Amino acid sequence: MNHSTLDQHLINVLKVISKFISVFVTLVGFVVLIGWYFDIQVLKSILPESVSMKPNTAIGFVISGLALNFLHSTQKLKRRISQGLALAIALLGLLTMSQYFLGWDLGIDQLLFTDKSAAITTSNPGRMSPISALNFSLMGSALWLCADRSIRYRQVQIIALITALTSLQVLIGYIYGIKPLFGLSLLTHTAIHTGITFLLLSVGTLLVAPSEGLMGLIISNSAGGITARVLLPAAIIIPFTLGGLRVFGEKVGLFDNAFGLSLHVIGNVTAFTGLIWYCAKGLYRLDIKRQRAEEALRTAYAELEVRVEKRTGELSQANQVLEQEIAERLRTEAALQQSLRQMADMKFALDQSSIMAITDARGIITEVNDKFCELSGYSTEELIGQNHRIINSGYHSKTFFEQMWATISQGQVWQGEIKNHAKDGTYYWVATTIVPFLDDTGKPYQYIAIRFDITNLKETQEALRQSEERFRRAILDAPMPIMLHTEDGEILQLNHAWIEITGYSIEDIPTIADWTKRAYGSRQEQVQSQINSLYRLNSRIAEGEYTIATSTGETRIWDFYSAPLGHLTDGRSLVISTGFDVTERKQAESQLRRNAFYDGLTGLANRALFMEHLKHALQQTKRQKDYLFAVLFLDLDRFKVINDSLGHLKGDQFLITIAHILTACIRSTDIAARLGGDEFAIQLEGIQDVSDAIKVAERIQQELRSPLKLDEQEVFTSASIGIALSSTIDYDQPEQLLRDADTAMYQAKALGKSRYVLFNPDMYANALARLQLEADLRRAIERLEFQVYYQPIVSLTNGSILGFEALLRWQHPERGLLNPGDFIPLAEETGLIVEIGYWVLYEACRQMRAWQMSYPHHSLKKMSVNLSVKQFCQPNLIEQIRHILDSTGLDANSLALEITESVIVENGDEATAILLQLRELGIEISLDDFGTGYSSLGRLYSFPISVLKIDRSFVNPMTTDNRNLEIIDIIVALAHKLGMTVIAEGVETQEQVPILKNLHCESAQGYFFSSPLHSSGAVALIATNPEWCW
């Protein structure tokens, strides 16, 4: 198909329609499958008591819709996927058809759902109809061929048309009530929405390549395409509609069969006669355009003839002078004969090219040539002796001929156009030149009239006049605003739409300068310059977007289009301009762009816009070697506490306040962005060195040290800031730079928060090691690489073992046995500690129960297990602990859970409620590492804590530092007053034991008694039942 005859916009629209159809077909399949899954009859059959779409049919539509959608992609992978899906569709149809024709039952009909409703009405419950199977075979083949760009789309379109016809057959059957058209006997009937969906699918396939094959012909601007676009829909819709009306009329008894048939025939004849007339009229317009082109050629030819005529007249006069000179100089017969021969040749030439007549002084015709006779229809005999009244048409006035005779009778040449009347009654126009020949007295004795036929020229001029009138009316009545103006700025016409929309008439704006002054105000010179540039474009179309002001002062955005239309009779260029109001569209586009690149809460740039700025900045560093910029990655400390305690509305207000602070701390050339949650980033453009970035970080931290007011509530926060410079390494991608700033931020958090850290390449290596450790940690859970070690807790009263503390170890396949300090912080950060913690709790409880059963008379009383902050905050903590106790058989009184001070500090009242529930179960609560946090003994009184564990940092130096000894003495005394028992951690020497005993510390643990032991070592220790003496 010649694509020059196709409308590219129409092609794009048809492709979009095809995509929408693919989505609709997929949705139909999904909706029907939902109906089968939830047994919703209306989703399966649409109409009550109507045939249901079978599950395999719905699956076929889902796959077909996806295959059709992927066909529109330019990616080779998606087209291959589409080809695979198409093959699956064709296979589904062929397998179903084989079951019908070969009597097989392949077990595919009710693979997903059982069709109980069709068990009686069909011999094959759940099986799609033969028509559906045939259509899937056809559409699968068509979609498979579409995915192959080497094939001709005509084959695909023929297959799609066949599918459309079978679908129309089903719809006609339902509409006309002809059951055999959608189902036979006990074979599965085709559902009405199946027929509709197949019809849409075939249309979508036809529109995949609308510029190719049959569709290319239909949408082309050729005569065939125009005719097809009119007749093809009519050939489908009109018989379909008239037939439906006939059936309806006969069913309700409006008329009988014979009368209905007559109406049907009359309706078809009338409709198609009208359509044929409409198409003929369109083809006639095309002929008119062709004839206009021919007339233009004739006009050029006529102009050429006029020039020849003029030149011929000049030559004729020159010949006369030459003859006189020859007669005077030579006066010989030979010269005279030569002159006469030349005159004869001249006459012959004139006879061949023009209409000639010679009259005497009275206007009586004395001689005419053949062309005169040919055009007028009179013979020479009929014309000789007559005057020119014989061909007078009566078109011209008497004054017209009087002026002509006045001119030629004075010896002057007359030129003009005359409308004559031929013998057969027709009229014709001639361009006439009358040359008078004078006698010796200076009076005309004869006239020679030379004429050229200009009938076609006059008809063309009349057609042009009528066309100009139609054009003028079309301009005036057009729905869009249109202005006609000249290149020098004179406005010739404003149509009704222009005046109505802008409020300006041609009296208000007689020139372009007046229009630009009123509509554009201060931008008048800029817009006038753009308009003036149009006149230098010759035949090209100019377009632009302008903001105008109407007469009421309303501001609107217009898309303007201007193009030269040619030249006026005075030589000036004529220009047409039109405008389309796109104000609402531009406002919507602006909002969409803002939503795409800005954070909806804070108004800062979002991640996408920030990454785009980083990309441009990196490109500038490639072009400008000394260009330096920095990226700051900020994470707010304690945001979760603020958000949870004050609510999300206050949390949002808090983030907005932070955004204002960040914006105030940077320059207008820099950019701040919210990446998500409480994470922000800043790009500092064109800094001199790292000190500029540090100053900004310090300024931000200084601002955050002041309390932030959220309504009447004051809150405090700080930020951990990571800084990465563009010069640190040779960055290629913006993600790398942001990653390094993020890494530096995490280093700042690890160092105690509320600080900034500058990234260096060593951090990247640490980050990679951290990522590897996280990956190993996740695999360790799956591979059961964790082990529980047990350290005894010893009574300082009698030296017996009171219980064990369960301690986690990791048997790393490459690094060997790892202590908790090597991986617990990372497990806490990633949340893996929850899963690991439950495993440790279960294993410790299981082991404790096993020891109790093996050594029922042993002094062993408690198994102590550490509970992490994240594990403590889990909503199902109590249920999980109950489950573990039930599944292991361990009594709750034999379990002690150790928590740190941070659990209490961060969770407050919620922590109290959880601890009370644990104590109600009978579980003992121990406060681990007391003295290293922020809590006080007075505050701990409100929590149900039974045991206080003094941290090893106080115990180790107590033999050498009396201050530590005094602190331990105070802690033990106050703990006892609060009803708590005390366990000292980190006892490593025998000298420490009596000191702790004298301080009335009940229990202790540490390497002096035993290092953490594997379960087998712990069993051996229990079996020996040592009783330490001192």
MORA-V941683 format. One line per field, one symbol per residue. phi: phi as a letter, one per 40 degrees, with the letter a starting at -180 (. if undefined). A space follows every 50 residues. Layout:
phi = ???
This chain:
phi = .ccccbcccccccccccccccccccccdccccccccccfbccccbgcdgc ccccdccccdcdcccccccccccccccccccdcccccccccccccccccc cbgcbcgccbcbbccccccccacbdgcccdcccccccccccccccccccc cccdccccccccccccccdcccdcccgbddcbabfccdcccccccccccc cccdccccbccbfccccccccccccccccccccccccccccccccccccc ccgcacccccccddcccccccccccccccccccccccdcccccccccccc ccccccccccccccccccccccccccccccfbcccccccccccccccccc ccbacbabbcccgccbabccccccccgcccccccgcccccbccgcccccd ccccccccccgbcbbabbcbbcccgcbabbcbbbbcbbcccgbcbabbbb bbcbdccccccccccccccccccccccccccbbbacccgcccabcccccc ccgbccccbcbccccccccbfccdcccccccccccccfcccbaabbbbbc ccgccbbbcbbbacbhbcccgccbbbbabbcbdcccccccccccccbbcc ccgccccccccccccccccccccbcccbabbbbbbccgccccccccgccc cccccccdcccccccbccccbbabcifbbbabbbcfccaccccccccccc cccccccccbgcccbbaabcbbbbcccdbccbbccccccccccccccccc chgfabbccbdccccccccccccccccccccccfccbbbbbcbbcccbgc ccibbcbcbbcccbcgcbcdccacdcccccgccccccccccccccccccc ccccbcbcccbbbbbcbccccccccbdccccdccccccgcccccbbbbbc ccccccbfcccdccccccccchccbbccfchcbbcbccccccbcbbbbbc cccccdcccbbcccccccdcccccccccgbcbbccgcbbccccccccccg ccbaaicccacdbcdcccccccccfcbcba
